[in-house]
Amino acid sequence: MSFAQLWESFGGWWLQWLQVLERDGFLRWFFRASQPPNN
């Protein structure tokens, strides 16, 4: 397996996970949690 093929499959796996996390609203929650509170 060449590096390009490995990178391509890893990229596809990563994008799939991002879509799952985004669909679950996890990314929005994570970004909110990682910001310092405003109040």
DATA-V20406 format. One line per field, one symbol per residue. psi: psi as a letter, one per 20 degrees, with the letter a starting at -180 (. if undefined). A space follows every 50 residues. Layout:
# DATA-V20406
psi: ???
This chain:
# DATA-V20406
psi: prhggggghgghgghgggggghhijhgggghghiqqqh.
